[in-house]
Amino acid sequence: MAYATIPDMIAAFGEDELITVTTPEGMDRVVVDQDKVNAALGVASDEIDSYLRRKYAVPLVSVSPMLMRACCVLTRWV
């Protein structure tokens, strides 16, 4: 379970940035590659879980805005 969604990423960083980082060099920048973003969200959420599982049952059922924001930030750099 990802702790953030594509709409969360767009709200945090803007659609233009997501289009730019998910489009290969030399291709027209038209649309967000949702598969790439979802894969990165999964990686970031797994990283978060690797720390949280020491104290909590994961995946968390309730996601705070701060955790969602942390997931977006980690996803941006995956």
N, C-alpha and C positions, 0 to 999 in steps of 0.2 A: 504494500500500500504506500503510495507516494504521499508525502506530507504537504504537497503543493500541486497546483494544476497549471495547465497552459494559460488559462485566464489570469491566474495569480502572477505568473511570470510576465505576461503582457502588462499587467497593472504595475508591476515593480520596475520594469526596464523598458517597456515600450515595444510595440510590434515591430518597428523598424529594426531595432537591435536584434531581436530574435530572428527576423528574416535574414539579416546580415550574417549572423554567426552560424546559421543552419544551411546557408547556401554555399555550395562549393565554388571555388575560384573560377571565374570565367563564365559562370552561368547567370542568367537573368535573376535578379532578386525580386521575386514576386510574392511568395507565400512562405509562411513558417513551415518548416519540415517538422510536423508534429511527432513523427516517429523518433527523430533525433532528440527532441525536447523531452518526450516521455521516457526515453532511455536514460537521459541525463538526470531526470527527476528520480528515477528508480535508483540510480547509483548514489545520488545525494541522500535519498531517504535511507538506503542501506547503511551508508556511513553514519548517519544520525543514530540509527538503531544499534549500530555496533557500540556506541557509547552508552546509550540509554539502557540496553539490556542488562547492564551491570546492576541496575537498581529497579527497573520497571519491566513489566511484561510488554513486549512489543509485538506488533505495531501498536502504537497508542490509539485508543478509540477516539479521544478528544484531542484536537490539534489547536493549540493556542495561536494567536496571530504572530507571536514572536517566533514560534517554532516554524510556522509556515514561511515567514520572512527568512529565517536561517536556511531553510531548504532552498528557497529561491536563490539566495546568495551562493550557496554551495553549487547548485545546479549551473549557475552562470559560469563557473570556473571548471566544470567537469569537461 
